[in-house]
Amino acid sequence: MKKITRKLRSMFLMLSISMMSMMTFAFAEDDVANLDEVVNPVVKLINSLLTPLLAVVGAGGALFCVFLGVKFARAEDPQEHEKVKKALKNAIIGFVLIFVLLLALKMAMPRLTTWVEDYQAISPTPTPAK
C-alpha cells in the first residue's frame, strides 16, 4: 500500500512540475500577446476534470475506507487493531480534506475565471518586441 501511495505522490508531483514548466515556458515567450491563449486551455482542462475527479475521489475514498473497515474488523491482535484504527482515521481525514479542497476549487473556478477576465480587460495588451 505504501508503494502505491508513493507512486501516486510522485506521479502528481511530476504532473504538477510539468504543468508549471509548460506555463513558465508559455509566459517566457516574447511573442505571446494575449493571456487568453494560455489561460483558456488551462481553465477548460480544470473545469472538465473537476467533476470526474470528485467522482473518482469519492469512490476511491469510500472503497479504501470499506477496505480498512473490513481489515479493522478482522484484526485479532491488539497492536494490529490499533494500527488499522490509526490508518482508518488518517484515511478518513485525508479523504475529507481532498474532497473539501476539490469542492472549494469547483466553487472558486467561476470567480477565478471572472477575475482573470477582468484583469485582461483593464491591463494593456503587450506588443511583441522586434
HELIX and SHEET records of a PDB file:
HELIX    1   1 LYS A    2  ALA A   28  1                                  27    
HELIX    2   2 ASP A   36  ARG A   74  1                                  39    
HELIX    3   3 PRO A   78  ILE A  122  1                                  45    
END                                                                             
